[in-house]
Amino acid sequence: MPATVEIKNGPYSPTFWTDMIHTQANGNAVIEMGTVGDVTVDFDKYVIQVFDATVSSIDPVNDIRIAPNRVGRAIINIRNLLQTQIERFKATENNLFGRTGSNTWISADEWSSEWFLKVGSETSGTLTIDATSQLASVVMGRNEERELQNELPLEYQATAAGSAINVGCTEVIRVGGILTDWTYSKVAAQITDGKPSFLQSTQPILMKHHRDNDFRTASIMQKVNRADRGAGFPNVNVQGCEGAWLYAYDSSGTQLSAQFFPNTTAQGGGPNFGIWDGFDVEYPNVYMTFNINWAGQLPANTSHYYVIFSMGTITACESETQANVMQEPGWTPIRYDIRPQKCNDYDNINVRWMNSFGFWDYFTFTKKNEKRYNAERNEFTNNLFSYNDTFTGSDARWRGRTVYSQKLTEEFTITTDFLEDHEMVYLENMFFSPDVQYIDGDGTQYAATIKNKSIVEKTYRKNKLFQLEITLVNAINLNSQRG
């Protein structure tokens, strides 16, 4: 009987994350295999089988055999496997921008897959499986090559506990982060032109902006980390995000509206059917994306608005307008400033891209933009006459140089307004992204790739006023008949 194999370290090991149900593969997925009790290896090879549970729980997408190293273990990085296997846009009704139907929420099955591993050994060609990992929902993001960890950093995970002051109420111990590469923020005390009064003065608020009618979304890891800080765990129904508040203000700081959008299955989210259902948050609802700004949602005079994701609580502690929902943020609040269109400027180009977390980030390019068409032609020489016919002189049918095939590409060069340092750092992530899409001035949507092979980092210190110019190439070429 060969020694029993187990996962010693990796994204699916019991020591990797608290409940080992969900993880995020940010680029690397390094797994170390060893034997239980570190007994001497008495088999030929370690075996690891990788399964995409959304495809099959019987047939692995890969079966890897590797000999033990000099300390009797095996280390393998399945990053490339995950990069090629995890699909985006499984739903056929998902367009490039905008809502999916009438939904205000989109669950992460658009961006993730559910995986598990089987590990064991091979001796003289005989396979023995010793352990099967728990299911894990995996989202492909980006990280440094030398960073072997796969967990989502703690600052992005919201944590709740029971309140010591108001018994039974929910207390947010740690406000979760928004899954975006935008980092510029202010604390609530610095904002004087209108904000929700319940925000604590030291609460950081992400400060974003967009042009009127531009589409925006925000994504979170909604599964709540439940903790006991001396007053017990939070109510059993506190499992995830109950929904999003949207507070709209005019330029004088007057609140125009307060709307709540429940994170329920009827709205494209879940897993709750109704508010305060308390269902365990499992795949595909671990990561959730909220559709923020579509036509008719905001009052006409809105100059800025806040999006606040909140947890649930008991009736004694709920908000005044929504049963069993806190007003206080469970995730970092976001403020969006609506910038008016300039009547004498260029058409705005609204761009989105897959960020380092595997979700969407956005930016509006407002300055010079121009389209360009390129043609790469394969030609051949067509005979000037047929040797089988009577030669009668020139003929309009004689072709000469003829296009056998041609590759037609459409390029679109877009330019930002003058940038600040934090905006330049943010847009570098667009350059790194493998998935870029845009809406041009006439509202047509395109998938694209970035043509630029490099960008130079710019800062106010060395460049003073600076802009960024990016050339996008439409992902689908123009087609034409041969000559």
Stockholm file with secondary structure:
# STOCKHOLM 1.0

chainA/1-483         MPATVEIKNGPYSPTFWTDMIHTQANGNAVIEMGTVGDVTVDFDKYVIQVFDATVSSIDPVNDIRIAPNRVGRAIINIRNLLQTQIERFKATENNLFGRTGSNTWISADEWSSEWFLKVGSETSGTLTIDATSQLASVVMGRNEERELQNELPLEYQATAAGSAINVGCTEVIRVGGILTDWTYSKVAAQITDGKPSFLQSTQPILMKHHRDNDFRTASIMQKVNRADRGAGFPNVNVQGCEGAWLYAYDSSGTQLSAQFFPNTTAQGGGPNFGIWDGFDVEYPNVYMTFNINWAGQLPANTSHYYVIFSMGTITACESETQANVMQEPGWTPIRYDIRPQKCNDYDNINVRWMNSFGFWDYFTFTKKNEKRYNAERNEFTNNLFSYNDTFTGSDARWRGRTVYSQKLTEEFTITTDFLEDHEMVYLENMFFSPDVQYIDGDGTQYAATIKNKSIVEKTYRKNKLFQLEITLVNAINLNSQRG
#=GR chainA/1-483 SS CCCCEEEEESTTSTTTSSSCSBCCBCSCCEEEEEEGGGCCCCSSEEEEEEEETTTCSSSCSEEEEECCCTTSCEEEECHHHHHHHCCSCCCTTCCSSSCSTTCSEEEGGGTEEEEEEEEEEEETTEEEEEEECCCEEEEBCCCCTTCCCCSCCGGGSCEEEECSSSTTCEEEEECBCCSSSCCCEEEGGGCCSCCCTTSCTTCEEEEEEEETTCCCEEEEECCCEECCSSSCCCCTTCSSCCEEEEEEECTTSCEEEEEEEECCGGGTCCSCSSTTCCCCCCTTSSEEEEECCCTTSSCTTCSEEEEEEECBCCGGGCCSSSTTBCSSCSBCCEEEEEECCCTTSCCCEEEEEECTTSSEEEEEECSCEEEEEEEEEEEEEECSSCTTSCCCSCCTTCCEEEEEEEEEEEEEEEECCSCCHHHHHHHHHHHHCSCEEEECTTSCEEEEEECCSCCCCCCHHHHSSCCCEEEEEESSCBCCCCC
#=GC SS_cons         CCCCEEEEESTTSTTTSSSCSBCCBCSCCEEEEEEGGGCCCCSSEEEEEEEETTTCSSSCSEEEEECCCTTSCEEEECHHHHHHHCCSCCCTTCCSSSCSTTCSEEEGGGTEEEEEEEEEEEETTEEEEEEECCCEEEEBCCCCTTCCCCSCCGGGSCEEEECSSSTTCEEEEECBCCSSSCCCEEEGGGCCSCCCTTSCTTCEEEEEEEETTCCCEEEEECCCEECCSSSCCCCTTCSSCCEEEEEEECTTSCEEEEEEEECCGGGTCCSCSSTTCCCCCCTTSSEEEEECCCTTSSCTTCSEEEEEEECBCCGGGCCSSSTTBCSSCSBCCEEEEEECCCTTSCCCEEEEEECTTSSEEEEEECSCEEEEEEEEEEEEEECSSCTTSCCCSCCTTCCEEEEEEEEEEEEEEEECCSCCHHHHHHHHHHHHCSCEEEECTTSCEEEEEECCSCCCCCCHHHHSSCCCEEEEEESSCBCCCCC
//
